[in-house]
Amino acid sequence: MPVSPEVDLPAIEKDAKQRISTFTGKHEFRTETRPIAFGLKALDITFVTPEEKGSTEPLEKEIAKIRGVNSVEVTDVRRAVG
């Protein structure tokens, strides 16, 4: 979630993807921008990470350091089967 509607979401997305790639070792993402309210938009990034990484908390803290980011939340975690 950005700090305001004026934040450069594409720049945040680029930086977040770079940090995610460093954490996961993968470069596959799906991104979506969702309108929240009063012009504020949330950036949803879906990615796959190896189960051995364990918690995503270190990654969440890294993304929270990006300028213009107000909050980071993992909304879904699933185990891959197959």
N, C-alpha and C positions, 0 to 999 in steps of 0.2 A: 504494500500500500504506500503510495507516495505521500509526501508531506503536504502537497497542494496540487490543484489542477494545473498550475503553471510549470510543473516539473517536466523535464525532457524524458518521457517514458522510453523512447527508443534508445537513449543513452544508458538508462538504467537497465533495460533489457540486455543490451550488449555486454555491459559489465557483469550482470548477474549470470549470463550464459558462460562467460569466461570463468567465473568462479565455480560454477557448477561443473564445467568441464574439468577443471583442476581437481575438484573433489571426486568426481565419478570416473574420470578417465574416458568419458564418452562425449560425443558431440551431437547427440540426437535430442531434439527438443520439440515440444509443441507449445506455442504461446497463444494466449488469448487476452484481449483487453476487455474488461467488463465495466460498464458504467455503474457507479455507486450512487452518488448524489451530488447535486450542485456543481456539476462539471468534473468531479473527481472520478478517476478511473483506476481500477485495480489491474495489476498485471499478473496473470496466472501463467506459470511456467510448469509444464509437465515434463518429467524426465525419468530415466531409469538409472538406478545405482546398484552396484553389487551389494548383495546382502552382507558380505563381510565388513562393509563400512560401518554397519551398526546404525547408531542414531544419526539423524540429520542435523542435530543441534549445532555442531561446529560449522556446518554450511550455513545454517540460518543466521548465526552470529556474523559470518563473513558478509552475507548479503545485506544484513542490517547496517553494516559500515558504509555502504554505498551512499554517496551524497544524494539527498533528496528522498531517501527511503525512510518512511515513518515506522513501518512494522513489517514483519515477516511471519508467515504462518504456514505450516504444513497442514493441508486440508485432507489429504488422502494418502494412505500407505497400503500397498498390496504386495503379496508375495507372488512372484511369477511361477507358473506351473508349466512344466513341459520341457 
